[in-house]
Amino acid sequence: MIRLSTSLVIACLLATAPARADDDCAVPMADWQPRSAVAEFAAAQGWRVTRIRLDDGCYEVIGTDAAGRRIEAKLDPARLTVIEMEYEDHHEDDGAGGGSHDGNDD
């Protein structure tokens, strides 16, 4: 009986896995905001845009934020809300030289 229950649980989990695509956008093109609205939204956030492209039916904005960090933001094309945001920090000393930077230059 335990073997059957375990198999049933695994089967249920595997059946729901492909349906999970939370960061995809399923918005009809007729409801999309224009790219110019995406650029205005990004400017209002303090972002400097280098590229606007489409990814999984969503707008993806690539650029830098007000702090100079590289960003990739996935936006709902109708509401222009952020669905997913990725930051890439650049540090002067990334530890590649074997040392670490603690802020004290004594």
Distance bins in CASP14 RR format, pairs under 12 A and 6 or more apart:
PFRMAT RR
TARGET T0000
AUTHOR 0000-0000-0000
RMODE 2
METHOD distances of the structure
MODEL  1
1 7 0 0 0 0 0 1 0 0 0 0 0
1 8 0 0 0 0 0 1 0 0 0 0 0
2 8 0 0 0 0 0 1 0 0 0 0 0
2 9 0 0 0 0 0 1 0 0 0 0 0
3 9 0 0 0 0 0 1 0 0 0 0 0
3 10 0 0 0 0 0 1 0 0 0 0 0
4 10 0 0 0 0 0 1 0 0 0 0 0
4 11 0 0 0 0 0 1 0 0 0 0 0
5 11 0 0 0 0 0 1 0 0 0 0 0
5 12 0 0 0 0 0 1 0 0 0 0 0
6 12 0 0 0 0 0 1 0 0 0 0 0
6 13 0 0 0 0 0 1 0 0 0 0 0
7 13 0 0 0 0 0 1 0 0 0 0 0
7 14 0 0 0 0 0 1 0 0 0 0 0
8 14 0 0 0 0 0 1 0 0 0 0 0
8 15 0 0 0 0 0 1 0 0 0 0 0
9 15 0 0 0 0 0 1 0 0 0 0 0
9 16 0 0 0 0 0 1 0 0 0 0 0
10 16 0 0 0 0 0 1 0 0 0 0 0
10 17 0 0 0 0 0 1 0 0 0 0 0
11 17 0 0 0 0 0 1 0 0 0 0 0
12 19 0 0 0 0 0 1 0 0 0 0 0
13 19 0 0 0 0 0 1 0 0 0 0 0
13 20 0 0 0 0 0 1 0 0 0 0 0
14 20 0 0 0 0 0 1 0 0 0 0 0
18 24 0 0 0 0 0 1 0 0 0 0 0
21 56 1 0 0 1 0 0 0 0 0 0 0
21 57 0 0 0 0 0 1 0 0 0 0 0
21 58 0 0 0 0 0 1 0 0 0 0 0
21 83 0 0 0 0 0 1 0 0 0 0 0
21 84 0 0 0 0 0 1 0 0 0 0 0
22 56 0 0 0 0 0 1 0 0 0 0 0
22 58 0 0 0 0 0 1 0 0 0 0 0
22 74 0 0 0 0 0 1 0 0 0 0 0
22 76 0 0 0 0 0 1 0 0 0 0 0
22 83 0 0 0 0 1 0 0 0 0 0 0
22 84 0 0 0 0 1 0 0 0 0 0 0
23 55 0 0 0 0 1 0 0 0 0 0 0
23 56 1 0 0 1 0 0 0 0 0 0 0
23 57 0 0 0 0 0 1 0 0 0 0 0
23 58 1 0 0 1 0 0 0 0 0 0 0
23 60 0 0 0 0 0 1 0 0 0 0 0
23 72 0 0 0 0 0 1 0 0 0 0 0
23 73 0 0 0 0 0 1 0 0 0 0 0
23 74 1 0 0 1 0 0 0 0 0 0 0
23 75 0 0 0 0 0 1 0 0 0 0 0
23 76 0 0 0 0 0 1 0 0 0 0 0
23 82 0 0 0 0 0 1 0 0 0 0 0
23 83 1 0 1 0 0 0 0 0 0 0 0
23 84 1 0 1 0 0 0 0 0 0 0 0
23 85 0 0 0 0 0 1 0 0 0 0 0
23 86 0 0 0 0 0 1 0 0 0 0 0
24 54 0 0 0 0 0 1 0 0 0 0 0
24 55 0 0 0 0 1 0 0 0 0 0 0
24 56 1 0 1 0 0 0 0 0 0 0 0
24 57 1 0 0 1 0 0 0 0 0 0 0
24 58 1 0 0 1 0 0 0 0 0 0 0
24 60 0 0 0 0 0 1 0 0 0 0 0
24 74 0 0 0 0 1 0 0 0 0 0 0
24 76 0 0 0 0 0 1 0 0 0 0 0
24 77 0 0 0 0 0 1 0 0 0 0 0
24 83 0 0 0 0 1 0 0 0 0 0 0
24 84 0 0 0 0 0 1 0 0 0 0 0
25 31 0 0 0 0 0 1 0 0 0 0 0
25 32 0 0 0 0 1 0 0 0 0 0 0
25 33 0 0 0 0 0 1 0 0 0 0 0
25 54 0 0 0 0 1 0 0 0 0 0 0
25 55 0 0 0 0 1 0 0 0 0 0 0
25 56 1 0 0 1 0 0 0 0 0 0 0
25 57 1 0 1 0 0 0 0 0 0 0 0
25 58 1 1 0 0 0 0 0 0 0 0 0
25 59 0 0 0 0 1 0 0 0 0 0 0
25 60 0 0 0 0 0 1 0 0 0 0 0
25 74 0 0 0 0 1 0 0 0 0 0 0
25 75 0 0 0 0 1 0 0 0 0 0 0
25 76 1 0 1 0 0 0 0 0 0 0 0
25 77 1 0 1 0 0 0 0 0 0 0 0
25 78 0 0 0 0 1 0 0 0 0 0 0
25 79 0 0 0 0 1 0 0 0 0 0 0
25 80 0 0 0 0 0 1 0 0 0 0 0
25 81 0 0 0 0 0 1 0 0 0 0 0
25 82 0 0 0 0 0 1 0 0 0 0 0
25 83 1 0 0 1 0 0 0 0 0 0 0
25 84 0 0 0 0 0 1 0 0 0 0 0
26 32 0 0 0 0 0 1 0 0 0 0 0
26 56 0 0 0 0 1 0 0 0 0 0 0
26 57 1 0 0 1 0 0 0 0 0 0 0
26 58 0 0 0 0 1 0 0 0 0 0 0
26 76 0 0 0 0 0 1 0 0 0 0 0
26 77 0 0 0 0 0 1 0 0 0 0 0
26 78 0 0 0 0 0 1 0 0 0 0 0
26 83 0 0 0 0 0 1 0 0 0 0 0
27 33 0 0 0 0 1 0 0 0 0 0 0
27 54 0 0 0 0 0 1 0 0 0 0 0
27 56 0 0 0 0 0 1 0 0 0 0 0
27 57 1 0 0 1 0 0 0 0 0 0 0
27 58 0 0 0 0 1 0 0 0 0 0 0
27 59 0 0 0 0 0 1 0 0 0 0 0
27 75 0 0 0 0 0 1 0 0 0 0 0
27 76 1 0 0 1 0 0 0 0 0 0 0
27 77 1 0 1 0 0 0 0 0 0 0 0
27 78 1 0 1 0 0 0 0 0 0 0 0
27 79 0 0 0 0 1 0 0 0 0 0 0
27 80 0 0 0 0 0 1 0 0 0 0 0
27 81 0 0 0 0 0 1 0 0 0 0 0
27 83 0 0 0 0 0 1 0 0 0 0 0
28 57 0 0 0 0 0 1 0 0 0 0 0
28 77 0 0 0 0 1 0 0 0 0 0 0
28 78 0 0 0 0 1 0 0 0 0 0 0
29 54 0 0 0 0 0 1 0 0 0 0 0
29 57 0 0 0 0 1 0 0 0 0 0 0
29 77 0 0 0 0 1 0 0 0 0 0 0
29 78 0 0 0 0 1 0 0 0 0 0 0
30 77 0 0 0 0 0 1 0 0 0 0 0
30 78 0 0 0 0 1 0 0 0 0 0 0
31 57 0 0 0 0 0 1 0 0 0 0 0
31 76 0 0 0 0 1 0 0 0 0 0 0
31 77 1 0 0 1 0 0 0 0 0 0 0
31 78 1 0 1 0 0 0 0 0 0 0 0
31 79 0 0 0 0 1 0 0 0 0 0 0
31 80 0 0 0 0 0 1 0 0 0 0 0
32 38 0 0 0 0 1 0 0 0 0 0 0
32 54 0 0 0 0 1 0 0 0 0 0 0
32 57 0 0 0 0 1 0 0 0 0 0 0
32 58 0 0 0 0 0 1 0 0 0 0 0
32 59 0 0 0 0 1 0 0 0 0 0 0
32 75 0 0 0 0 0 1 0 0 0 0 0
32 76 0 0 0 0 1 0 0 0 0 0 0
32 77 1 0 1 0 0 0 0 0 0 0 0
32 78 1 0 0 1 0 0 0 0 0 0 0
32 79 0 0 0 0 0 1 0 0 0 0 0
32 80 0 0 0 0 1 0 0 0 0 0 0
33 39 0 0 0 0 0 1 0 0 0 0 0
33 40 0 0 0 0 1 0 0 0 0 0 0
33 41 0 0 0 0 1 0 0 0 0 0 0
33 42 0 0 0 0 0 1 0 0 0 0 0
33 52 0 0 0 0 0 1 0 0 0 0 0
33 58 0 0 0 0 0 1 0 0 0 0 0
33 59 0 0 0 0 1 0 0 0 0 0 0
33 75 0 0 0 0 1 0 0 0 0 0 0
33 76 0 0 0 0 1 0 0 0 0 0 0
33 77 1 0 0 1 0 0 0 0 0 0 0
33 78 1 0 0 1 0 0 0 0 0 0 0
33 79 0 0 0 0 1 0 0 0 0 0 0
33 80 1 0 1 0 0 0 0 0 0 0 0
33 81 0 0 0 0 0 1 0 0 0 0 0
34 40 0 0 0 0 1 0 0 0 0 0 0
34 41 0 0 0 0 0 1 0 0 0 0 0
34 52 0 0 0 0 0 1 0 0 0 0 0
34 59 0 0 0 0 0 1 0 0 0 0 0
34 77 0 0 0 0 1 0 0 0 0 0 0
34 78 0 0 0 0 0 1 0 0 0 0 0
34 80 0 0 0 0 0 1 0 0 0 0 0
35 41 0 0 0 0 0 1 0 0 0 0 0
35 42 0 0 0 0 0 1 0 0 0 0 0
35 49 0 0 0 0 0 1 0 0 0 0 0
35 51 0 0 0 0 0 1 0 0 0 0 0
35 52 1 0 1 0 0 0 0 0 0 0 0
35 53 0 0 0 0 1 0 0 0 0 0 0
35 54 0 0 0 0 1 0 0 0 0 0 0
35 59 1 0 0 1 0 0 0 0 0 0 0
35 60 0 0 0 0 0 1 0 0 0 0 0
35 61 0 0 0 0 0 1 0 0 0 0 0
35 75 0 0 0 0 0 1 0 0 0 0 0
35 77 0 0 0 0 1 0 0 0 0 0 0
35 80 0 0 0 0 0 1 0 0 0 0 0
36 42 0 0 0 0 0 1 0 0 0 0 0
36 43 0 0 0 0 0 1 0 0 0 0 0
36 49 0 0 0 0 0 1 0 0 0 0 0
36 52 0 0 0 0 1 0 0 0 0 0 0
36 59 0 0 0 0 0 1 0 0 0 0 0
36 80 0 0 0 0 0 1 0 0 0 0 0
37 43 0 0 0 0 0 1 0 0 0 0 0
37 44 0 0 0 0 0 1 0 0 0 0 0
37 52 0 0 0 0 0 1 0 0 0 0 0
37 59 0 0 0 0 1 0 0 0 0 0 0
37 61 0 0 0 0 0 1 0 0 0 0 0
37 75 0 0 0 0 1 0 0 0 0 0 0
37 76 0 0 0 0 0 1 0 0 0 0 0
37 77 0 0 0 0 1 0 0 0 0 0 0
37 78 0 0 0 0 0 1 0 0 0 0 0
37 79 0 0 0 0 0 1 0 0 0 0 0
37 80 1 0 0 1 0 0 0 0 0 0 0
38 44 0 0 0 0 0 1 0 0 0 0 0
38 45 0 0 0 0 0 1 0 0 0 0 0
38 47 0 0 0 0 0 1 0 0 0 0 0
38 49 0 0 0 0 1 0 0 0 0 0 0
38 51 0 0 0 0 0 1 0 0 0 0 0
38 52 1 0 1 0 0 0 0 0 0 0 0
38 53 0 0 0 0 0 1 0 0 0 0 0
38 54 0 0 0 0 0 1 0 0 0 0 0
38 58 0 0 0 0 0 1 0 0 0 0 0
38 59 1 0 1 0 0 0 0 0 0 0 0
38 60 0 0 0 0 1 0 0 0 0 0 0
38 61 1 0 0 1 0 0 0 0 0 0 0
38 62 0 0 0 0 0 1 0 0 0 0 0
38 73 0 0 0 0 1 0 0 0 0 0 0
38 74 0 0 0 0 0 1 0 0 0 0 0
38 75 1 0 0 1 0 0 0 0 0 0 0
38 76 0 0 0 0 0 1 0 0 0 0 0
38 77 0 0 0 0 1 0 0 0 0 0 0
38 78 0 0 0 0 0 1 0 0 0 0 0
38 79 0 0 0 0 0 1 0 0 0 0 0
38 80 1 0 0 1 0 0 0 0 0 0 0
38 81 0 0 0 0 0 1 0 0 0 0 0
38 82 0 0 0 0 0 1 0 0 0 0 0
39 45 0 0 0 0 0 1 0 0 0 0 0
39 46 0 0 0 0 0 1 0 0 0 0 0
39 47 0 0 0 0 1 0 0 0 0 0 0
39 48 0 0 0 0 0 1 0 0 0 0 0
39 49 1 0 1 0 0 0 0 0 0 0 0
39 50 0 0 0 0 0 1 0 0 0 0 0
39 51 0 0 0 0 0 1 0 0 0 0 0
39 52 1 0 0 1 0 0 0 0 0 0 0
39 59 0 0 0 0 0 1 0 0 0 0 0
39 61 0 0 0 0 1 0 0 0 0 0 0
39 63 0 0 0 0 0 1 0 0 0 0 0
39 75 0 0 0 0 0 1 0 0 0 0 0
39 80 0 0 0 0 0 1 0 0 0 0 0
40 46 0 0 0 0 0 1 0 0 0 0 0
40 47 0 0 0 0 0 1 0 0 0 0 0
40 49 0 0 0 0 0 1 0 0 0 0 0
40 52 0 0 0 0 0 1 0 0 0 0 0
40 61 0 0 0 0 0 1 0 0 0 0 0
40 80 0 0 0 0 1 0 0 0 0 0 0
41 47 0 0 0 0 1 0 0 0 0 0 0
41 49 0 0 0 0 1 0 0 0 0 0 0
41 52 0 0 0 0 0 1 0 0 0 0 0
41 59 0 0 0 0 1 0 0 0 0 0 0
41 61 0 0 0 0 1 0 0 0 0 0 0
41 73 0 0 0 0 1 0 0 0 0 0 0
41 75 1 0 0 1 0 0 0 0 0 0 0
41 76 0 0 0 0 0 1 0 0 0 0 0
41 77 0 0 0 0 0 1 0 0 0 0 0
41 79 0 0 0 0 0 1 0 0 0 0 0
41 80 1 0 1 0 0 0 0 0 0 0 0
41 81 0 0 0 0 1 0 0 0 0 0 0
41 82 0 0 0 0 1 0 0 0 0 0 0
42 48 0 0 0 0 1 0 0 0 0 0 0
42 49 1 0 1 0 0 0 0 0 0 0 0
42 50 0 0 0 0 0 1 0 0 0 0 0
42 51 0 0 0 0 0 1 0 0 0 0 0
42 52 1 0 0 1 0 0 0 0 0 0 0
42 59 0 0 0 0 1 0 0 0 0 0 0
42 60 0 0 0 0 0 1 0 0 0 0 0
42 61 1 0 1 0 0 0 0 0 0 0 0
42 62 0 0 0 0 1 0 0 0 0 0 0
42 63 0 0 0 0 1 0 0 0 0 0 0
42 64 0 0 0 0 0 1 0 0 0 0 0
42 65 0 0 0 0 1 0 0 0 0 0 0
42 66 0 0 0 0 0 1 0 0 0 0 0
42 71 0 0 0 0 1 0 0 0 0 0 0
42 72 0 0 0 0 0 1 0 0 0 0 0
42 73 1 0 0 1 0 0 0 0 0 0 0
42 75 0 0 0 0 1 0 0 0 0 0 0
42 80 0 0 0 0 1 0 0 0 0 0 0
42 82 0 0 0 0 0 1 0 0 0 0 0
42 85 0 0 0 0 0 1 0 0 0 0 0
43 49 1 0 0 1 0 0 0 0 0 0 0
43 52 0 0 0 0 0 1 0 0 0 0 0
43 61 0 0 0 0 0 1 0 0 0 0 0
43 63 0 0 0 0 0 1 0 0 0 0 0
43 65 0 0 0 0 0 1 0 0 0 0 0
43 66 0 0 0 0 0 1 0 0 0 0 0
44 61 0 0 0 0 0 1 0 0 0 0 0
44 66 0 0 0 0 0 1 0 0 0 0 0
44 80 0 0 0 0 1 0 0 0 0 0 0
45 61 0 0 0 0 1 0 0 0 0 0 0
45 63 0 0 0 0 0 1 0 0 0 0 0
45 64 0 0 0 0 0 1 0 0 0 0 0
45 65 1 0 0 1 0 0 0 0 0 0 0
45 66 0 0 0 0 1 0 0 0 0 0 0
45 67 0 0 0 0 0 1 0 0 0 0 0
45 71 0 0 0 0 1 0 0 0 0 0 0
45 73 0 0 0 0 1 0 0 0 0 0 0
45 75 0 0 0 0 0 1 0 0 0 0 0
45 80 0 0 0 0 0 1 0 0 0 0 0
45 81 0 0 0 0 0 1 0 0 0 0 0
45 82 0 0 0 0 1 0 0 0 0 0 0
45 85 0 0 0 0 0 1 0 0 0 0 0
46 61 0 0 0 0 0 1 0 0 0 0 0
46 63 0 0 0 0 0 1 0 0 0 0 0
46 64 0 0 0 0 1 0 0 0 0 0 0
46 65 1 0 0 1 0 0 0 0 0 0 0
46 66 1 0 1 0 0 0 0 0 0 0 0
46 67 0 0 0 0 1 0 0 0 0 0 0
46 68 0 0 0 0 1 0 0 0 0 0 0
46 69 0 0 0 0 0 1 0 0 0 0 0
46 71 0 0 0 0 0 1 0 0 0 0 0
46 73 0 0 0 0 0 1 0 0 0 0 0
47 61 1 0 0 1 0 0 0 0 0 0 0
47 62 0 0 0 0 1 0 0 0 0 0 0
47 63 1 0 0 1 0 0 0 0 0 0 0
47 64 1 0 0 1 0 0 0 0 0 0 0
47 65 1 0 1 0 0 0 0 0 0 0 0
47 66 1 0 0 1 0 0 0 0 0 0 0
47 67 0 0 0 0 0 1 0 0 0 0 0
47 68 0 0 0 0 1 0 0 0 0 0 0
47 69 0 0 0 0 0 1 0 0 0 0 0
47 70 0 0 0 0 0 1 0 0 0 0 0
47 71 1 0 0 1 0 0 0 0 0 0 0
47 72 0 0 0 0 0 1 0 0 0 0 0
47 73 1 0 0 1 0 0 0 0 0 0 0
47 75 0 0 0 0 0 1 0 0 0 0 0
47 82 0 0 0 0 0 1 0 0 0 0 0
47 85 0 0 0 0 0 1 0 0 0 0 0
47 87 0 0 0 0 0 1 0 0 0 0 0
48 61 0 0 0 0 0 1 0 0 0 0 0
48 62 0 0 0 0 0 1 0 0 0 0 0
48 63 1 0 1 0 0 0 0 0 0 0 0
48 64 1 0 1 0 0 0 0 0 0 0 0
48 65 1 0 0 1 0 0 0 0 0 0 0
48 66 0 0 0 0 1 0 0 0 0 0 0
48 67 0 0 0 0 0 1 0 0 0 0 0
48 68 1 0 0 1 0 0 0 0 0 0 0
48 69 0 0 0 0 0 1 0 0 0 0 0
48 70 0 0 0 0 0 1 0 0 0 0 0
48 71 0 0 0 0 1 0 0 0 0 0 0
49 59 0 0 0 0 0 1 0 0 0 0 0
49 60 0 0 0 0 0 1 0 0 0 0 0
49 61 1 0 1 0 0 0 0 0 0 0 0
49 62 1 0 0 1 0 0 0 0 0 0 0
49 63 1 0 1 0 0 0 0 0 0 0 0
49 64 0 0 0 0 1 0 0 0 0 0 0
49 65 0 0 0 0 0 1 0 0 0 0 0
49 70 0 0 0 0 0 1 0 0 0 0 0
49 71 0 0 0 0 1 0 0 0 0 0 0
49 72 0 0 0 0 0 1 0 0 0 0 0
49 73 0 0 0 0 1 0 0 0 0 0 0
49 75 0 0 0 0 0 1 0 0 0 0 0
50 60 0 0 0 0 0 1 0 0 0 0 0
50 61 0 0 0 0 1 0 0 0 0 0 0
50 62 1 0 1 0 0 0 0 0 0 0 0
50 63 1 0 1 0 0 0 0 0 0 0 0
50 64 1 0 0 1 0 0 0 0 0 0 0
50 68 0 0 0 0 0 1 0 0 0 0 0
50 70 0 0 0 0 1 0 0 0 0 0 0
50 71 0 0 0 0 1 0 0 0 0 0 0
50 72 0 0 0 0 0 1 0 0 0 0 0
51 59 0 0 0 0 0 1 0 0 0 0 0
51 60 0 0 0 0 1 0 0 0 0 0 0
51 61 1 0 0 1 0 0 0 0 0 0 0
51 62 1 0 1 0 0 0 0 0 0 0 0
51 63 1 0 0 1 0 0 0 0 0 0 0
51 64 0 0 0 0 0 1 0 0 0 0 0
51 70 0 0 0 0 0 1 0 0 0 0 0
51 71 0 0 0 0 0 1 0 0 0 0 0
51 72 0 0 0 0 1 0 0 0 0 0 0
51 73 0 0 0 0 0 1 0 0 0 0 0
52 58 0 0 0 0 0 1 0 0 0 0 0
52 59 1 0 0 1 0 0 0 0 0 0 0
52 60 1 0 0 1 0 0 0 0 0 0 0
52 61 1 0 1 0 0 0 0 0 0 0 0
52 62 1 0 0 1 0 0 0 0 0 0 0
52 63 0 0 0 0 1 0 0 0 0 0 0
52 72 0 0 0 0 0 1 0 0 0 0 0
52 73 0 0 0 0 1 0 0 0 0 0 0
52 74 0 0 0 0 0 1 0 0 0 0 0
52 75 0 0 0 0 1 0 0 0 0 0 0
52 77 0 0 0 0 0 1 0 0 0 0 0
52 80 0 0 0 0 0 1 0 0 0 0 0
53 59 1 0 0 1 0 0 0 0 0 0 0
53 60 1 0 1 0 0 0 0 0 0 0 0
53 61 0 0 0 0 1 0 0 0 0 0 0
53 62 1 0 0 1 0 0 0 0 0 0 0
53 63 0 0 0 0 0 1 0 0 0 0 0
53 72 0 0 0 0 1 0 0 0 0 0 0
53 73 0 0 0 0 0 1 0 0 0 0 0
53 74 0 0 0 0 0 1 0 0 0 0 0
53 75 0 0 0 0 0 1 0 0 0 0 0
53 77 0 0 0 0 0 1 0 0 0 0 0
54 60 1 0 0 1 0 0 0 0 0 0 0
54 61 0 0 0 0 0 1 0 0 0 0 0
54 62 0 0 0 0 0 1 0 0 0 0 0
54 74 0 0 0 0 0 1 0 0 0 0 0
54 75 0 0 0 0 0 1 0 0 0 0 0
54 77 0 0 0 0 1 0 0 0 0 0 0
55 61 0 0 0 0 0 1 0 0 0 0 0
55 62 0 0 0 0 1 0 0 0 0 0 0
55 72 0 0 0 0 1 0 0 0 0 0 0
55 73 0 0 0 0 0 1 0 0 0 0 0
55 74 1 0 0 1 0 0 0 0 0 0 0
55 75 0 0 0 0 1 0 0 0 0 0 0
55 77 0 0 0 0 0 1 0 0 0 0 0
55 83 0 0 0 0 0 1 0 0 0 0 0
55 84 0 0 0 0 1 0 0 0 0 0 0
55 86 0 0 0 0 0 1 0 0 0 0 0
56 74 1 0 0 1 0 0 0 0 0 0 0
56 75 0 0 0 0 0 1 0 0 0 0 0
56 76 0 0 0 0 0 1 0 0 0 0 0
56 77 0 0 0 0 0 1 0 0 0 0 0
56 83 0 0 0 0 1 0 0 0 0 0 0
56 84 0 0 0 0 1 0 0 0 0 0 0
57 74 0 0 0 0 1 0 0 0 0 0 0
57 75 0 0 0 0 0 1 0 0 0 0 0
57 76 0 0 0 0 1 0 0 0 0 0 0
57 77 1 0 0 1 0 0 0 0 0 0 0
57 78 0 0 0 0 0 1 0 0 0 0 0
57 83 0 0 0 0 0 1 0 0 0 0 0
58 72 0 0 0 0 0 1 0 0 0 0 0
58 73 0 0 0 0 1 0 0 0 0 0 0
58 74 1 0 1 0 0 0 0 0 0 0 0
58 75 1 0 0 1 0 0 0 0 0 0 0
58 76 1 0 0 1 0 0 0 0 0 0 0
58 77 1 0 0 1 0 0 0 0 0 0 0
58 78 0 0 0 0 0 1 0 0 0 0 0
58 79 0 0 0 0 0 1 0 0 0 0 0
58 80 0 0 0 0 0 1 0 0 0 0 0
58 81 0 0 0 0 0 1 0 0 0 0 0
58 82 0 0 0 0 0 1 0 0 0 0 0
58 83 1 0 0 1 0 0 0 0 0 0 0
58 84 0 0 0 0 1 0 0 0 0 0 0
59 72 0 0 0 0 0 1 0 0 0 0 0
59 73 0 0 0 0 1 0 0 0 0 0 0
59 74 1 0 0 1 0 0 0 0 0 0 0
59 75 1 0 1 0 0 0 0 0 0 0 0
59 76 1 0 0 1 0 0 0 0 0 0 0
59 77 1 0 1 0 0 0 0 0 0 0 0
59 78 0 0 0 0 0 1 0 0 0 0 0
59 79 0 0 0 0 0 1 0 0 0 0 0
59 80 1 0 0 1 0 0 0 0 0 0 0
59 81 0 0 0 0 0 1 0 0 0 0 0
59 82 0 0 0 0 0 1 0 0 0 0 0
59 83 0 0 0 0 1 0 0 0 0 0 0
59 84 0 0 0 0 0 1 0 0 0 0 0
60 71 0 0 0 0 0 1 0 0 0 0 0
60 72 1 0 0 1 0 0 0 0 0 0 0
60 73 1 0 0 1 0 0 0 0 0 0 0
60 74 1 0 1 0 0 0 0 0 0 0 0
60 75 1 0 0 1 0 0 0 0 0 0 0
60 76 0 0 0 0 0 1 0 0 0 0 0
60 77 0 0 0 0 0 1 0 0 0 0 0
60 82 0 0 0 0 0 1 0 0 0 0 0
60 83 0 0 0 0 1 0 0 0 0 0 0
60 84 0 0 0 0 1 0 0 0 0 0 0
60 85 0 0 0 0 0 1 0 0 0 0 0
60 86 0 0 0 0 1 0 0 0 0 0 0
61 70 0 0 0 0 0 1 0 0 0 0 0
61 71 1 0 0 1 0 0 0 0 0 0 0
61 72 1 0 0 1 0 0 0 0 0 0 0
61 73 1 0 1 0 0 0 0 0 0 0 0
61 74 0 0 0 0 1 0 0 0 0 0 0
61 75 1 0 0 1 0 0 0 0 0 0 0
61 77 0 0 0 0 0 1 0 0 0 0 0
61 80 0 0 0 0 0 1 0 0 0 0 0
61 82 0 0 0 0 1 0 0 0 0 0 0
61 83 0 0 0 0 0 1 0 0 0 0 0
61 84 0 0 0 0 0 1 0 0 0 0 0
61 85 0 0 0 0 1 0 0 0 0 0 0
61 86 0 0 0 0 0 1 0 0 0 0 0
62 70 1 0 0 1 0 0 0 0 0 0 0
62 71 1 0 0 1 0 0 0 0 0 0 0
62 72 1 0 1 0 0 0 0 0 0 0 0
62 73 0 0 0 0 1 0 0 0 0 0 0
62 74 0 0 0 0 0 1 0 0 0 0 0
62 75 0 0 0 0 0 1 0 0 0 0 0
62 85 0 0 0 0 0 1 0 0 0 0 0
62 86 0 0 0 0 1 0 0 0 0 0 0
62 88 0 0 0 0 0 1 0 0 0 0 0
63 69 0 0 0 0 1 0 0 0 0 0 0
63 70 1 0 0 1 0 0 0 0 0 0 0
63 71 1 0 1 0 0 0 0 0 0 0 0
63 72 1 0 0 1 0 0 0 0 0 0 0
63 73 0 0 0 0 1 0 0 0 0 0 0
63 85 0 0 0 0 0 1 0 0 0 0 0
63 86 0 0 0 0 0 1 0 0 0 0 0
63 87 0 0 0 0 0 1 0 0 0 0 0
63 88 0 0 0 0 1 0 0 0 0 0 0
64 70 1 0 1 0 0 0 0 0 0 0 0
64 71 1 0 0 1 0 0 0 0 0 0 0
64 72 0 0 0 0 0 1 0 0 0 0 0
64 73 0 0 0 0 0 1 0 0 0 0 0
64 87 0 0 0 0 1 0 0 0 0 0 0
64 88 0 0 0 0 1 0 0 0 0 0 0
64 89 0 0 0 0 0 1 0 0 0 0 0
64 90 0 0 0 0 0 1 0 0 0 0 0
65 71 1 0 1 0 0 0 0 0 0 0 0
65 72 0 0 0 0 0 1 0 0 0 0 0
65 73 0 0 0 0 1 0 0 0 0 0 0
65 82 0 0 0 0 0 1 0 0 0 0 0
65 85 0 0 0 0 1 0 0 0 0 0 0
65 86 0 0 0 0 0 1 0 0 0 0 0
65 87 1 0 0 1 0 0 0 0 0 0 0
65 88 0 0 0 0 0 1 0 0 0 0 0
65 89 0 0 0 0 0 1 0 0 0 0 0
66 87 0 0 0 0 0 1 0 0 0 0 0
67 87 0 0 0 0 1 0 0 0 0 0 0
67 88 0 0 0 0 0 1 0 0 0 0 0
67 89 0 0 0 0 1 0 0 0 0 0 0
67 90 0 0 0 0 0 1 0 0 0 0 0
68 87 0 0 0 0 1 0 0 0 0 0 0
68 88 0 0 0 0 0 1 0 0 0 0 0
68 89 0 0 0 0 1 0 0 0 0 0 0
68 90 0 0 0 0 1 0 0 0 0 0 0
69 85 0 0 0 0 0 1 0 0 0 0 0
69 86 0 0 0 0 1 0 0 0 0 0 0
69 87 1 0 1 0 0 0 0 0 0 0 0
69 88 1 0 0 1 0 0 0 0 0 0 0
69 89 1 0 1 0 0 0 0 0 0 0 0
69 90 1 0 0 1 0 0 0 0 0 0 0
69 91 0 0 0 0 0 1 0 0 0 0 0
70 85 0 0 0 0 0 1 0 0 0 0 0
70 86 0 0 0 0 1 0 0 0 0 0 0
70 87 1 0 0 1 0 0 0 0 0 0 0
70 88 1 0 1 0 0 0 0 0 0 0 0
70 89 0 0 0 0 1 0 0 0 0 0 0
70 90 1 0 0 1 0 0 0 0 0 0 0
71 82 0 0 0 0 0 1 0 0 0 0 0
71 84 0 0 0 0 0 1 0 0 0 0 0
71 85 1 0 0 1 0 0 0 0 0 0 0
71 86 1 0 0 1 0 0 0 0 0 0 0
71 87 1 0 1 0 0 0 0 0 0 0 0
71 88 1 0 0 1 0 0 0 0 0 0 0
71 89 0 0 0 0 0 1 0 0 0 0 0
72 82 0 0 0 0 0 1 0 0 0 0 0
72 83 0 0 0 0 0 1 0 0 0 0 0
72 84 0 0 0 0 1 0 0 0 0 0 0
72 85 1 0 0 1 0 0 0 0 0 0 0
72 86 1 0 1 0 0 0 0 0 0 0 0
72 87 0 0 0 0 1 0 0 0 0 0 0
72 88 0 0 0 0 1 0 0 0 0 0 0
73 80 0 0 0 0 0 1 0 0 0 0 0
73 81 0 0 0 0 0 1 0 0 0 0 0
73 82 1 0 1 0 0 0 0 0 0 0 0
73 83 0 0 0 0 1 0 0 0 0 0 0
73 84 1 0 0 1 0 0 0 0 0 0 0
73 85 1 0 1 0 0 0 0 0 0 0 0
73 86 1 0 0 1 0 0 0 0 0 0 0
73 87 0 0 0 0 1 0 0 0 0 0 0
74 80 0 0 0 0 0 1 0 0 0 0 0
74 81 0 0 0 0 1 0 0 0 0 0 0
74 82 1 0 0 1 0 0 0 0 0 0 0
74 83 1 0 1 0 0 0 0 0 0 0 0
74 84 1 0 1 0 0 0 0 0 0 0 0
74 85 1 0 0 1 0 0 0 0 0 0 0
74 86 0 0 0 0 1 0 0 0 0 0 0
75 81 1 0 0 1 0 0 0 0 0 0 0
75 82 1 0 0 1 0 0 0 0 0 0 0
75 83 1 0 0 1 0 0 0 0 0 0 0
75 84 0 0 0 0 1 0 0 0 0 0 0
75 85 0 0 0 0 1 0 0 0 0 0 0
76 82 0 0 0 0 1 0 0 0 0 0 0
76 83 1 0 1 0 0 0 0 0 0 0 0
76 84 0 0 0 0 0 1 0 0 0 0 0
77 83 0 0 0 0 1 0 0 0 0 0 0
88 94 0 0 0 0 0 1 0 0 0 0 0
91 100 0 0 0 0 0 1 0 0 0 0 0
91 101 1 0 0 1 0 0 0 0 0 0 0
91 103 0 0 0 0 0 1 0 0 0 0 0
92 100 0 0 0 0 0 1 0 0 0 0 0
92 101 1 0 0 1 0 0 0 0 0 0 0
92 103 0 0 0 0 0 1 0 0 0 0 0
92 105 0 0 0 0 0 1 0 0 0 0 0
93 99 1 0 0 1 0 0 0 0 0 0 0
93 100 1 0 0 1 0 0 0 0 0 0 0
93 101 1 0 1 0 0 0 0 0 0 0 0
93 102 0 0 0 0 1 0 0 0 0 0 0
93 103 0 0 0 0 1 0 0 0 0 0 0
93 105 0 0 0 0 0 1 0 0 0 0 0
94 100 0 0 0 0 1 0 0 0 0 0 0
94 101 0 0 0 0 1 0 0 0 0 0 0
95 101 1 0 0 1 0 0 0 0 0 0 0
95 102 0 0 0 0 0 1 0 0 0 0 0
END
